[in-house]
Amino acid sequence: MSSARRNRAIPVALALLLSGCGFHPLYGGAHEVQADAALAAIHVEPIADRIGQLVANELRDTFNPTGVTVEPRYNLRVRVNASHSDLAIRRDGTASRELYVASAGFQLVPVTAGAPSLSGSARSNSSYDIGENEYSVVVANDDAQTRAAQDIAQQITLQVGLFVHQQAAK
């Protein structure tokens, strides 16, 4: 078999294997419209601190990208904790690299009931160089915070999206 033919056969073989094991894409098929509507009906409660605002904005944009007004079915409560620590030290005792760690715990609570339907967590680590220029350190710190917020929001979105998709399939 030629390499071009083999390269075309691999995706087909994978599709056949995955279809037999019960694999279903998160977004696709008959439940897509129900799952999208359920995601749009999630109200993201305000989250404290700057990284919390970044996470909340990412989640809102992902759950309801068109901004359509929908009656909330769930409230998403998220707590974000972040910390900095020195990762590498120069000979003079000053830090040359910093580690930014952010973690989040979340609960998806139906508007009509008090018990959480889903609880989970997410975590992100980012590191950056600490140079001589103070401005570059501020920019690097801000970038690490933004990347951590995007990473945490993506992890939460995946967990919530899977839950909503499973609910739509029932």
C-alpha positions as CSV (number, residue, x, y, z in Angstrom):
1,M,0.0,0.0,0.0
2,S,1.4,3.4,-0.9
3,S,2.0,6.0,1.8
4,A,-0.7,8.3,0.3
5,R,-3.2,5.5,0.4
6,R,-2.2,4.5,3.9
7,N,-2.5,8.1,5.1
8,R,-6.1,8.3,3.8
9,A,-7.0,4.9,5.3
10,I,-5.9,5.8,8.8
11,P,-8.7,8.4,9.5
12,V,-11.3,6.0,8.1
13,A,-10.0,3.1,10.3
14,L,-10.0,5.4,13.4
15,A,-13.6,6.5,12.6
16,L,-14.8,3.0,12.4
17,L,-13.0,2.0,15.6
18,L,-14.3,4.9,17.5
19,S,-17.9,4.5,16.3
20,G,-17.9,0.9,17.6
21,C,-16.7,1.9,21.1
22,G,-19.6,4.3,21.9
23,F,-17.5,7.5,21.2
24,H,-19.7,10.5,20.4
25,P,-18.3,14.0,19.7
26,L,-19.3,16.6,22.3
27,Y,-20.6,18.9,19.7
28,G,-22.3,17.0,16.9
29,G,-25.4,15.0,16.2
30,A,-29.0,15.3,17.4
31,H,-28.2,16.6,20.9
32,E,-26.1,19.6,19.7
33,V,-29.0,22.1,19.7
34,Q,-30.1,21.0,23.1
35,A,-26.6,21.2,24.5
36,D,-26.0,24.6,23.0
37,A,-29.3,26.0,24.5
38,A,-28.4,24.5,27.9
39,L,-24.9,26.0,27.8
40,A,-26.4,29.4,26.9
41,A,-28.8,29.0,29.9
42,I,-25.9,28.9,32.4
43,H,-25.5,32.1,34.4
44,V,-21.8,32.6,35.4
45,E,-21.8,34.3,38.8
46,P,-19.2,37.1,39.4
47,I,-15.8,35.8,40.5
48,A,-13.5,37.8,42.8
49,D,-10.2,39.3,41.7
50,R,-8.8,40.1,38.3
51,I,-8.1,36.5,37.3
52,G,-11.7,35.7,38.4
53,Q,-13.0,38.4,36.0
54,L,-10.9,36.9,33.2
55,V,-12.3,33.4,33.9
56,A,-15.8,34.7,34.1
57,N,-15.5,36.6,30.8
58,E,-14.1,33.5,29.0
59,L,-16.8,31.3,30.4
60,R,-19.6,33.7,29.4
61,D,-18.2,34.1,25.9
62,T,-17.9,30.3,25.5
63,F,-21.3,29.3,26.9
64,N,-23.2,32.0,25.0
65,P,-21.1,33.3,22.1
66,T,-24.0,35.1,20.4
67,G,-25.1,36.8,23.6
68,V,-28.7,35.8,23.2
69,T,-30.9,36.4,26.2
70,V,-31.9,33.1,27.7
71,E,-33.7,32.3,31.0
72,P,-31.0,30.8,33.3
73,R,-31.4,27.1,34.2
74,Y,-28.1,26.9,36.1
75,N,-25.8,29.1,38.2
76,L,-22.1,28.5,37.9
77,R,-20.2,29.3,41.0
78,V,-16.5,29.5,40.7
79,R,-13.8,30.2,43.2
80,V,-10.3,31.0,41.9
81,N,-7.1,31.1,44.0
82,A,-3.8,32.3,42.6
83,S,-0.3,32.5,43.9
84,H,3.2,33.4,42.8
85,S,6.4,31.8,43.9
86,D,10.1,32.0,42.9
87,L,11.0,29.2,40.6
88,A,14.7,30.0,39.9
89,I,17.1,32.1,41.9
90,R,20.2,34.0,40.6
91,R,23.5,34.0,42.4
92,D,22.7,37.4,44.0
93,G,19.6,35.9,45.6
94,T,17.0,37.6,43.4
95,A,14.4,35.6,41.4
96,S,15.1,35.0,37.7
97,R,11.9,33.0,37.0
98,E,8.5,33.0,38.7
99,L,5.8,30.4,38.9
100,Y,2.1,31.5,38.7
101,V,-0.3,28.9,39.9
102,A,-4.1,29.3,39.7
103,S,-6.7,26.8,40.8
104,A,-10.4,26.9,40.7
105,G,-13.3,25.0,42.2
106,F,-16.7,25.2,40.7
107,Q,-20.3,24.1,41.3
108,L,-23.1,24.0,38.7
109,V,-26.3,24.6,40.7
110,P,-29.8,24.4,39.1
111,V,-31.7,27.7,39.6
112,T,-34.7,25.7,41.0
113,A,-32.8,23.6,43.5
114,G,-30.0,24.2,46.0
115,A,-28.0,21.0,45.6
116,P,-25.1,21.2,43.0
117,S,-25.6,19.1,39.9
118,L,-21.9,19.1,39.1
119,S,-18.8,20.0,41.1
120,G,-15.3,20.0,39.8
121,S,-11.9,21.7,39.7
122,A,-9.3,23.1,37.3
123,R,-5.7,24.1,37.7
124,S,-3.1,25.9,35.6
125,N,0.6,26.6,36.0
126,S,2.5,29.3,34.1
127,S,6.0,30.4,34.5
128,Y,7.8,33.5,33.2
129,D,11.3,35.1,33.3
130,I,11.9,38.0,35.5
131,G,14.2,40.4,33.7
132,E,15.9,43.7,34.6
133,N,13.1,45.8,33.1
134,E,10.2,46.2,35.5
135,Y,7.7,46.8,32.7
136,S,8.6,43.5,31.0
137,V,7.9,41.7,34.4
138,V,4.5,43.4,34.7
139,V,3.6,42.3,31.1
140,A,4.9,38.8,31.7
141,N,2.9,38.5,34.9
142,D,-0.2,39.8,33.1
143,D,0.3,37.3,30.3
144,A,0.7,34.4,32.7
145,Q,-2.5,35.4,34.5
146,T,-4.4,35.7,31.2
147,R,-3.1,32.2,30.0
148,A,-4.1,30.7,33.4
149,A,-7.6,32.2,33.2
150,Q,-8.0,30.8,29.6
151,D,-6.8,27.4,30.6
152,I,-9.0,27.2,33.7
153,A,-12.0,28.4,31.7
154,Q,-11.3,25.8,29.0
155,Q,-11.1,23.0,31.6
156,I,-14.4,24.1,33.3
157,T,-16.1,24.4,29.9
158,L,-15.1,20.9,29.0
159,Q,-16.5,19.5,32.3
160,V,-19.7,21.5,32.2
161,G,-20.1,20.8,28.4
162,L,-19.8,17.1,29.0
163,F,-22.4,17.2,31.8
164,V,-24.8,19.3,29.7
165,H,-24.4,17.0,26.7
166,Q,-25.1,13.9,28.9
167,Q,-28.2,15.6,30.3
168,A,-29.4,16.5,26.8
169,A,-28.9,12.8,25.7
170,K,-31.2,11.5,28.5
